[in-house]
Amino acid sequence: MNHTENTKIQLSDFLHKGAFVHFIGCGGAGTMPLLKIFADLGFAVSGSDMVESPALAVLRDAGFDVHCGHRKENLPSAGGKELLIVYSSAVKADNPELLEAKKRSAKCILRGEALGLVAGLFPKVIAVSGTHGKTSISSMILHILEKEGLCPGYLIGGKIPGKIWNGAAGKKEIFVCEADESDGTHTAIHAFCAVVSNIEDDHVWNFESENVLLDNFRSFAFSAPLLVYNAGLKSDSLYDGKHPSFCRVVPEEKEDPVFRKLLRLFPLYQKENAFLAAKCVEKCLQIPLKKALESLQDFPGVERRLTPHYEGLEYTLIEDYAHHPTEVAASLQSLREMFPDCELHLVFQPHRYARLERYFEEFAALLGRKEYSPEKVYIAPVFAAWSETGRVGAEDLAASVGKNAVLLTGSWENMAETVFSSVGKNKNDRKRKVIAVLGAGDIIKILSFLEGSLKTTDMGNKTGVVVAAGGSSSRYGAKNKLFEELDSLPVFLHCLKNFVPFLPSGHVVLTVPAVLLEEFAGLLERHDRLFRGKKVLLAPGGACREESVYNGIKVLPEDCEYIAVHDAARPLADHRLLLETLYGAEKYGGCIAAKKVTDTIKETGEDGTIRRTVPRENLWAVQTPQTFQKKLLLDSFRKGEGRLQEFTDDSSLVETFSNCSPVVAETRSPNIKITYSGDLFLAEVLLKK
């Protein structure tokens, strides 16, 4: 498959008044941004797509002439050399607009061919191709360049958070784009730097043989003076020692301690993508590798790539674009890395009958593999794309996966109900539950129904947290221990980042000394990315700890049914421990984190002489969080309002002024409190482990 003939078209022929570029399938992830780029470069554009979509709405809002449905009347009046048609690979030969355009002798080219032409208008092009990871890698390259103030042009095949458009011309100097291998049109792009993530035989059914696919990868890379690629069996056979100027990236490189630290924010497979992106800008634009990786620390991700749609205390709903066995395996490994102690429920939609048939055994083996131990695997109907039927379908895959597989049928709402009813039935097992939705088709339609169900049931939505942040004590020294750096962050931010993302916005309040309100507010704003869009409230502290807690409770939302109180000097406590105490409070009124005493305890006199050995069987070292039913805690505060300075923890207050006997939730992982300066060193060691 060769696309060089159509790249001989001169785009300048379509820049004059009266000429048009018309896009068929303009709502597509790769076509919509291309329309925008052509418009940025001064071309008159129009378009159409089969169905209404948010993409068409965005195009209309921007003033573009776009139509829903394909009709010959949608074409501009121009013809011949005045009209250029750009169409996606999904457009069939009998499309009425395509037929009419050919009747008018208009030039008709594939979307990928048009991308090759428009890329030729930029002095320096970075093009990313490969079987997997193109969208993430190109987005990361774009992010690094924007952080460098370069304002590149770009075309990304996925939605980037914070951007209305996933394509623009920028300053018309550097252009970053994905190069699609699925239809061979990446051969139409002649880049300055070609980037190849990996090579597999996916989409081979679009070619006469796998050799044709490999020849295309060879042509794409050798048309660029610089090549950066990940080492691999097929890529090495094509490029290693053969390309005149290549950079072969091996996995061991990213194991350097400096790079490992900078990559730790990324899930498993995104580490590889981030490192390749950073290597590319180092080789192409001489931006140091370490600096490039530092620029990616606030990379917002790309939609549909391990994208969280709901994060609560009990449930997480996450989506990934994985639809090839290699991608599914990488996604599952990443999910297990991200949620090691959680119950995993997997919703998978096969993408195209041809792919399901080719990799059927691999899919069945992966989805049933004990290594990933999904509690259940829910198989959605095949996303048909270009073919409505195939030799194997979703029911065959479910049968092959085995007893843990559930075949989903009916409407998207019905399918979501099937998943949720299964996920929620074992609520008493105390494990957080992760629902991972995998697929590249219309499986996204199930997400809103699942999200709605999770929001109405997750106990985190009924919970408020007061984090008490005093920080000054003679035992620690002159400094405020909460501002001390722990793993590059102030101590107090650690417990916040462990709680805030799993609760609704505004359900966590930080009580601080009134004189330090501005300083704490500035640090919260500077590190707001840690909270994933959630807001942290601030309240002034009181004359004693319990008075500060009381002030914090007063600013929490009224609909909080449970209140958890935590000490900001305990940076290692996380949402799992919070959930344990919440379950206890639901049943008993109150529940506190505590560690069973394992040391022998001695009671002494004032002179230090031992009076007795205290039996330790029923002794617990009290920690936080401490969680209570809101009414019970508030009543205790009101009754003890004049005596708050007498109490060193909230449980003592509740025990004194109510009939509640709180229970303990045993902490099995470190929950150290920063009391002495040496504790900070110990916390650093524990955090790294």
Secondary structure, DSSP 8 states (H G I E B T S, - for coil): ---TTGGGS-GGGGSSTT-EEEEETTTSTTHHHHHHHHHHTT--EEEEESS--HHHHHHHHTT-EEEES--GGGS-S--GGGEEEEE-TTS-TT-HHHHHHHHTT-EEEEHHHHHHHHHTTSSEEEEEE-SS-HHHHHHHHHHHHHHTT---EEE-SS--TT-S-SEE-TTSSEEEEE---TTSGGGG---SEEEE-----TTGGGSS-HHHHHHHHHHHHHTSSEEEEE--HHHHHHHTTTSSSEEEE-GGGGGSHHHHHHHTTS-HHHHHHHHHHHHHHHHHH---HHHHHHHGGG----TTSSEEEEE-SSEEEEEE---SHHHHHHHHHHHHHHSTTSEEEEEE--B-HHHHHHTHHHHHHHHT-TTT--SEEEE---B-TT-S--SS-HHHHHHHH-TTEEE--S-HHHHHHHHHHHHHTTGGG---EEEEEE-SSGGGGGHHHHHHHHHHH-GGGGEEEEEE----BTTTBSS-GGGSEETTEEHHHHHHHHHGGGS-TT-EEEEE-GGGHHHHHHHHHHTGGGGTT---EEEE--SSHHHHHHHHHHHS-TT--EEEEEETT-TT--HHHHHHHHHHHHHHSEEEEEEE--S-EEEE-TTS-EEEEE--TT-EEEEEEEEEEHHHHHHHHHHTGGGGGG-SSHHHHHHHHSS---EEEE--S------SHHHHHHHHHHHH-
